[in-house]
Amino acid sequence: MTDAITRAAEVLAGHRDSIDRLDAVLVYTLAERFAHTQAVGKLKAEHNLPASDKSREATQIARLEQLAQDADLDPEFARKFLNFIIQEVIQHHKQHQK
């Protein structure tokens, strides 16, 4: 029994190490993404362009849903996640326009 518990603890630690590494990847990826969207927001503000682009947003959501399906990730979750990010980006763009 102890060997099974020890092995389970090792497997658990391996999963947790992977999760921690992936969390770091997500954070750095989001930081890079937001750096680009901040630049877009400044550009939009300089040229009096609207903070949001519904056509682009719809295209991106459809694209992400397809990527999610390809990756065996719940497309609904992916859509909700991207919608959250889009709303944050729009708020940043609106701040640049003030």
Backbone as a printed PyTorch tensor [residue, N CA C, xyz], in Angstrom:
tensor([[[  0.8260,  -1.2000,   0.0000],
         [  0.0000,   0.0000,   0.0000],
         [  0.8730,   1.2680,   0.0000]],

        [[  1.9390,   1.2680,   0.7590],
         [  2.8140,   2.4290,   0.8300],
         [  3.4420,   2.7280,  -0.5260]],

        [[  3.8180,   1.6820,  -1.2660],
         [  4.3950,   1.8920,  -2.5970],
         [  3.3890,   2.5770,  -3.5230]],

        [[  2.1460,   2.1790,  -3.4530],
         [  1.1140,   2.7980,  -4.2890],
         [  0.9120,   4.2590,  -3.9050]],

        [[  0.9260,   4.5440,  -2.6250],
         [  0.7590,   5.9280,  -2.1600],
         [  1.9640,   6.7690,  -2.5590]],

        [[  3.1420,   6.2050,  -2.4290],
         [  4.3560,   6.9100,  -2.8320],
         [  4.3290,   7.2050,  -4.3230]],

        [[  3.9600,   6.2160,  -5.1140],
         [  3.8850,   6.3980,  -6.5770],
         [  2.8330,   7.4530,  -6.9320]],

        [[  1.6750,   7.4080,  -6.2640],
         [  0.6310,   8.4040,  -6.5150],
         [  1.1360,   9.8060,  -6.1840]],

        [[  1.8820,   9.9280,  -5.0920],
         [  2.4350,  11.2250,  -4.7030],
         [  3.4260,  11.7280,  -5.7550]],

        [[  4.2180,  10.8290,  -6.3210],
         [  5.1670,  11.1990,  -7.3690],
         [  4.4400,  11.6560,  -8.6350]],

        [[  3.4050,  10.9200,  -9.0110],
         [  2.6240,  11.2850, -10.1930],
         [  1.9450,  12.6360,  -9.9670]],

        [[  1.3720,  12.8290,  -8.7830],
         [  0.7290,  14.0900,  -8.4350],
         [  1.7290,  15.2430,  -8.5220]],

        [[  2.9250,  15.0410,  -7.9910],
         [  3.9520,  16.0860,  -8.0320],
         [  4.3170,  16.4170,  -9.4780]],

        [[  4.3970,  15.4070, -10.3170],
         [  4.6900,  15.6460, -11.7320],
         [  3.6020,  16.4670, -12.4080]],

        [[  2.3580,  16.1310, -12.1350],
         [  1.2470,  16.9120, -12.6980],
         [  1.2900,  18.3500, -12.1960]],

        [[  1.5540,  18.5090, -10.9250],
         [  1.5940,  19.8620, -10.3570],
         [  2.7430,  20.6760, -10.9360]],

        [[  3.8890,  20.0440, -11.1730],
         [  5.0130,  20.7400, -11.8070],
         [  4.6090,  21.2150, -13.2080]],

        [[  3.9270,  20.3500, -13.9380],
         [  3.4700,  20.7210, -15.2900],
         [  2.4650,  21.8640, -15.2200]],

        [[  1.5410,  21.7980, -14.2790],
         [  0.5410,  22.8530, -14.1100],
         [  1.2270,  24.1780, -13.7870]],

        [[  2.1980,  24.1550, -12.8860],
         [  2.9130,  25.3830, -12.5220],
         [  3.6500,  25.9700, -13.7280]],

        [[  4.2860,  25.1140, -14.5270],
         [  4.9950,  25.5650, -15.7180],
         [  4.0080,  26.1730, -16.7140]],

        [[  2.8820,  25.5010, -16.9160],
         [  1.8740,  25.9970, -17.8560],
         [  1.2380,  27.2940, -17.3730]],

        [[  1.0470,  27.4340, -16.0680],
         [  0.5270,  28.7000, -15.5250],
         [  1.4860,  29.8410, -15.8580]],

        [[  2.7850,  29.5900, -15.7390],
         [  3.7730,  30.6170, -16.0830],
         [  3.6970,  30.9550, -17.5710]],

        [[  3.5630,  29.9380, -18.4090],
         [  3.4220,  30.1690, -19.8520],
         [  2.1920,  31.0320, -20.1260]],

        [[  1.0770,  30.7150, -19.4750],
         [ -0.1540,  31.4980, -19.6640],
         [  0.0440,  32.9560, -19.2650]],

        [[  0.6640,  33.1820, -18.1240],
         [  0.8480,  34.5540, -17.6440],
         [  1.7360,  35.3410, -18.6000]],

        [[  2.8640,  34.7540, -19.0130],
         [  3.7520,  35.4690, -19.9250],
         [  3.1160,  35.6680, -21.2980]],

        [[  2.3270,  34.6960, -21.7430],
         [  1.6270,  34.8250, -23.0170],
         [  0.5840,  35.9360, -22.9400]],

        [[ -0.1640,  35.9800, -21.8510],
         [ -1.1500,  37.0560, -21.6770],
         [ -0.4630,  38.4140, -21.6060]],

        [[  0.6710,  38.4850, -20.9360],
         [  1.4010,  39.7520, -20.8510],
         [  1.8320,  40.2140, -22.2390]],

        [[  2.3280,  39.2950, -23.0590],
         [  2.7250,  39.6480, -24.4180],
         [  1.5220,  40.0840, -25.2420]],

        [[  0.4200,  39.3540, -25.0840],
         [ -0.8010,  39.6920, -25.8230],
         [ -1.2900,  41.0880, -25.4550]],

        [[ -1.3080,  41.3850, -24.1520],
         [ -1.7870,  42.6890, -23.7100],
         [ -0.8310,  43.8100, -24.1150]],

        [[  0.4500,  43.5360, -24.2400],
         [  1.3790,  44.5550, -24.7480],
         [  0.9920,  44.9370, -26.1750]],

        [[  0.6400,  43.9430, -26.9810],
         [  0.2120,  44.2310, -28.3550],
         [ -1.1340,  44.9560, -28.3800]],

        [[ -2.0690,  44.5360, -27.5330],
         [ -3.3770,  45.1920, -27.5490],
         [ -3.2780,  46.6220, -27.0070]],

        [[ -2.3300,  46.8650, -26.1070],
         [ -2.1200,  48.2420, -25.6410],
         [ -1.6280,  49.1120, -26.8010]],

        [[ -0.7190,  48.5650, -27.6020],
         [ -0.2210,  49.2990, -28.7640],
         [ -1.3600,  49.5610, -29.7530]],

        [[ -2.2300,  48.5820, -29.9350],
         [ -3.3950,  48.7540, -30.8120],
         [ -4.2980,  49.8510, -30.2540]],

        [[ -4.5160,  49.8370, -28.9510],
         [ -5.3680,  50.8530, -28.3220],
         [ -4.8240,  52.2590, -28.5290]],

        [[ -3.5170,  52.4180, -28.3860],
         [ -2.9010,  53.7350, -28.6000],
         [ -3.0540,  54.1580, -30.0570]],

        [[ -2.8380,  53.2260, -30.9660],
         [ -2.9870,  53.5200, -32.3930],
         [ -4.4250,  53.9220, -32.7230]],

        [[ -5.3780,  53.1880, -32.1580],
         [ -6.7900,  53.5190, -32.3870],
         [ -7.1100,  54.9090, -31.8430]],

        [[ -6.5950,  55.2230, -30.6680],
         [ -6.8560,  56.5270, -30.0650],
         [ -6.2540,  57.6480, -30.9140]],

        [[ -5.0450,  57.4340, -31.4260],
         [ -4.3810,  58.4500, -32.2460],
         [ -5.1480,  58.7400, -33.5340]],

        [[ -5.8660,  57.7460, -34.0350],
         [ -6.5620,  57.8810, -35.3150],
         [ -8.0830,  57.8990, -35.1730]],

        [[ -8.5380,  58.1260, -33.9370],
         [ -9.9780,  58.2070, -33.6600],
         [-10.7520,  57.0040, -34.1770]],

        [[-10.1950,  55.8250, -34.0010],
         [-10.8810,  54.5880, -34.3810],
         [-11.6590,  54.0730, -33.1820]],

        [[-12.7470,  53.3460, -33.3950],
         [-13.5360,  52.8340, -32.2650],
         [-12.7350,  51.8490, -31.4110]],

        [[-13.0660,  51.8210, -30.1380],
         [-12.3620,  50.9450, -29.1980],
         [-12.6160,  49.4700, -29.4970]],

        [[-13.7890,  49.1630, -30.0280],
         [-14.0930,  47.7600, -30.3140],
         [-14.3450,  47.5800, -31.8030]],

        [[-14.1480,  46.3590, -32.2480],
         [-14.3590,  45.9900, -33.6500],
         [-15.1350,  44.6730, -33.6370]],

        [[-16.4630,  44.7840, -33.7080],
         [-17.3390,  43.6100, -33.5730],
         [-17.0270,  42.5270, -34.6070]],

        [[-16.6940,  42.9230, -35.8160],
         [-16.3710,  41.9440, -36.8600],
         [-15.1160,  41.1590, -36.4840]],

        [[-14.0800,  41.8660, -36.0620],
         [-12.8270,  41.2200, -35.6370],
         [-13.0860,  40.3050, -34.4440]],

        [[-13.8570,  40.7840, -33.4810],
         [-14.1520,  39.9850, -32.2910],
         [-14.8610,  38.6860, -32.6680]],

        [[-15.8530,  38.7710, -33.5520],
         [-16.5890,  37.5780, -33.9730],
         [-15.6680,  36.5980, -34.6940]],

        [[-14.7930,  37.1190, -35.5390],
         [-13.8420,  36.2650, -36.2530],
         [-12.9070,  35.5700, -35.2770]],

        [[-12.4220,  36.3250, -34.3070],
         [-11.4960,  35.7550, -33.3290],
         [-12.1800,  34.6980, -32.4560]],

        [[-13.4090,  34.9460, -32.0730],
         [-14.1350,  33.9730, -31.2480],
         [-14.3530,  32.6910, -32.0300]],

        [[-14.7590,  32.8130, -33.2800],
         [-14.9570,  31.6140, -34.1100],
         [-13.6400,  30.8690, -34.2840]],

        [[-12.5710,  31.6010, -34.5010],
         [-11.2500,  30.9910, -34.6670],
         [-10.8300,  30.2560, -33.3950]],

        [[-11.0290,  30.8920, -32.2580],
         [-10.6310,  30.2710, -30.9900],
         [-11.4900,  29.0530, -30.6800]],

        [[-12.7710,  29.1140, -30.9970],
         [-13.6320,  27.9460, -30.7900],
         [-13.1440,  26.7720, -31.6280]],

        [[-12.7230,  27.0290, -32.8730],
         [-12.1990,  25.9580, -33.7220],
         [-10.8850,  25.4170, -33.1640]],

        [[-10.0130,  26.3010, -32.7230],
         [ -8.7630,  25.8610, -32.1050],
         [ -9.0500,  25.0000, -30.8740]],

        [[-10.0260,  25.4190, -30.0930],
         [-10.3940,  24.6570, -28.8950],
         [-10.8760,  23.2650, -29.2790]],

        [[-11.7220,  23.1850, -30.2830],
         [-12.1940,  21.8700, -30.7260],
         [-11.0120,  21.0100, -31.1810]],

        [[-10.1110,  21.6060, -31.9480],
         [ -8.9390,  20.8700, -32.4260],
         [ -8.0640,  20.3820, -31.2740]],

        [[ -8.0270,  21.1590, -30.2030],
         [ -7.1920,  20.8340, -29.0460],
         [ -7.9270,  20.0000, -27.9980]],

        [[ -9.1620,  19.6340, -28.2920],
         [ -9.9910,  18.8640, -27.3570],
         [-10.2450,  19.6440, -26.0590]],

        [[-10.5070,  20.9440, -26.2320],
         [-10.8700,  21.8300, -25.1300],
         [-12.3000,  22.2740, -25.3630]],

        [[-13.0570,  22.4110, -24.3190],
         [-14.4560,  22.8370, -24.4280],
         [-14.5300,  24.1890, -25.1380]],

        [[-15.1260,  24.2370, -26.3410],
         [-15.2170,  25.4980, -27.0790],
         [-15.9840,  26.5790, -26.3300]],

        [[-16.9500,  26.2010, -25.5430],
         [-17.7120,  27.1790, -24.7490],
         [-16.7980,  27.8490, -23.7300]],

        [[-15.9530,  27.0680, -23.0930],
         [-14.9810,  27.6310, -22.1520],
         [-14.0450,  28.5910, -22.8900]],

        [[-13.5540,  28.1830, -24.0510],
         [-12.6460,  29.0210, -24.8350],
         [-13.3290,  30.3280, -25.2200]],

        [[-14.5950,  30.2450, -25.6220],
         [-15.3390,  31.4450, -25.9940],
         [-15.4790,  32.3880, -24.8040]],

        [[-15.8430,  31.8560, -23.6540],
         [-15.9840,  32.6750, -22.4480],
         [-14.6530,  33.3320, -22.0750]],

        [[-13.5840,  32.5640, -22.1880],
         [-12.2530,  33.0730, -21.8500],
         [-11.8740,  34.2240, -22.7840]],

        [[-12.0790,  34.0390, -24.0930],
         [-11.7310,  35.0940, -25.0390],
         [-12.6400,  36.3020, -24.8540]],

        [[-13.9180,  36.0970, -24.5850],
         [-14.8140,  37.2240, -24.3320],
         [-14.3490,  38.0420, -23.1410]],

        [[-13.8740,  37.3690, -22.1010],
         [-13.3420,  38.0720, -20.9290],
         [-12.1340,  38.9260, -21.3320]],

        [[-11.2310,  38.3420, -22.1030],
         [-10.0440,  39.0690, -22.5410],
         [-10.4450,  40.2530, -23.4210]],

        [[-11.3580,  40.0290, -24.3440],
         [-11.8020,  41.0990, -25.2430],
         [-12.3830,  42.2670, -24.4470]],

        [[-13.1900,  41.9810, -23.4420],
         [-13.7690,  43.0570, -22.6390],
         [-12.6840,  43.8520, -21.9120]],

        [[-11.6670,  43.1680, -21.4260],
         [-10.5440,  43.8610, -20.7810],
         [ -9.8170,  44.7490, -21.7830]],

        [[ -9.5860,  44.2310, -22.9650],
         [ -8.8960,  44.9950, -24.0130],
         [ -9.7060,  46.2330, -24.3830]],

        [[-11.0000,  46.0750, -24.5500],
         [-11.8550,  47.2190, -24.9010],
         [-11.7790,  48.2860, -23.8180]],

        [[-11.7840,  47.8750, -22.5590],
         [-11.6630,  48.8500, -21.4640],
         [-10.3360,  49.5940, -21.5550]],

        [[ -9.2630,  48.8930, -21.8600],
         [ -7.9610,  49.5400, -22.0160],
         [ -7.9960,  50.5250, -23.1920]],

        [[ -8.6130,  50.1150, -24.2980],
         [ -8.7070,  50.9940, -25.4590],
         [ -9.4930,  52.2520, -25.1300]],

        [[-10.5640,  52.0970, -24.3830],
         [-11.3620,  53.2630, -23.9890],
         [-10.5600,  54.2160, -23.1140]],

        [[ -9.6940,  53.6530, -22.2650],
         [ -8.8410,  54.5040, -21.4100],
         [ -7.8770,  55.3240, -22.2610]],

        [[ -7.3720,  54.7440, -23.3290],
         [ -6.4660,  55.4720, -24.2160],
         [ -7.1900,  56.6050, -24.9390]],

        [[ -8.4880,  56.4480, -25.1490],
         [ -9.2340,  57.4640, -25.8770],
         [ -9.6040,  58.6590, -25.0190]],

        [[ -9.4300,  58.5500, -23.7220],
         [ -9.7810,  59.6590, -22.8180],
         [ -8.7140,  60.7260, -22.8120]]])
